[in-house]
Amino acid sequence: MTTVLQPAPVPSPCVNICRMDEASGLCEGCLRTIDEIACWSLLDDAEKRGVWQQLDQRRAARATAGGSP
């Protein structure tokens, strides 16, 4: 019998700080948009990884700007 390993599911970026920043339109905790949050469970793994890449870019932009999202 051959065991096929399934890749681990892509984890949610939620950090349980669920407040939307009105100015940026991003969650203050995970930096996702409301649409990204609402659709998360419907996305396939490739789409979820795409959101994670966008979050990395948003964090980098926030760090460069020196502050909030």
Summary of the structure (lengths in Angstrom):
residues: 69
radius of gyration: 14.6
end to end distance: 50.3
largest distance: 55.6
contacts: 134
relative contact order: 0.18
helix: 43%
strand: 6%
